[in-house]
Amino acid sequence: MIAGFFHLIWKIAWNTIIILVCASLIFIGYKANQPMTVTGAPDGITYVEFIQDRLDAAKTIKPSQCG
């Protein structure tokens, strides 16, 4: 009886954690593709586009220009 109760509590806790992790990943994916509202960011650029632009810029820089 007690083992069944602990098993139920464990399943509820495990399922809650899985749901929270999945919901967090969906939220981050959704927000990353929305236009940023940060001062200084180009109008309409998303976080994903910004990171891709920064990665492309980092690939074009020569190591001798880094200081």
C-alpha positions in Angstrom: 0.0 0.0 0.0 2.7 2.5 1.0 4.9 1.4 -2.0 2.0 2.1 -4.4 1.5 5.6 -2.8 5.2 6.4 -3.3 5.1 5.1 -6.8 2.1 7.4 -7.5 3.8 10.4 -6.0 7.0 9.6 -8.1 5.0 9.3 -11.3 3.2 12.6 -10.7 6.5 14.4 -9.9 8.2 12.9 -12.9 5.4 13.8 -15.3 5.3 17.3 -13.9 9.0 17.8 -14.5 8.7 16.4 -18.1 5.8 18.8 -18.8 7.6 21.8 -17.4 10.8 21.1 -19.4 8.8 20.6 -22.6 6.7 23.7 -22.0 9.9 25.7 -21.3 11.5 24.6 -24.6 8.4 25.4 -26.6 8.3 28.9 -25.0 12.0 29.6 -25.7 11.5 28.4 -29.3 8.5 30.6 -29.7 10.1 33.7 -28.2 13.4 33.2 -30.1 11.5 33.7 -33.4 9.6 36.8 -32.4 11.0 40.3 -33.3 13.2 41.7 -30.5 12.1 44.9 -28.7 15.6 45.8 -27.5 16.9 49.3 -27.9 19.6 49.3 -30.5 18.5 46.2 -32.3 17.5 46.6 -35.9 13.7 46.7 -36.4 12.1 43.3 -37.0 15.2 41.2 -36.4 14.6 38.0 -34.3 17.0 36.5 -31.8 17.8 33.6 -34.2 18.7 36.0 -37.0 20.8 38.1 -34.6 22.8 35.1 -33.5 23.2 33.9 -37.0 24.5 37.3 -38.1 27.0 37.4 -35.2 28.3 33.9 -36.0 28.7 34.9 -39.7 30.6 38.1 -38.6 32.8 36.0 -36.3 33.8 33.7 -39.2 34.9 36.7 -41.3 37.2 38.2 -38.7 40.9 37.3 -39.0 42.6 36.3 -35.7 45.1 39.1 -36.2 42.3 41.7 -35.9 41.3 40.4 -32.4 43.7 42.4 -30.4 
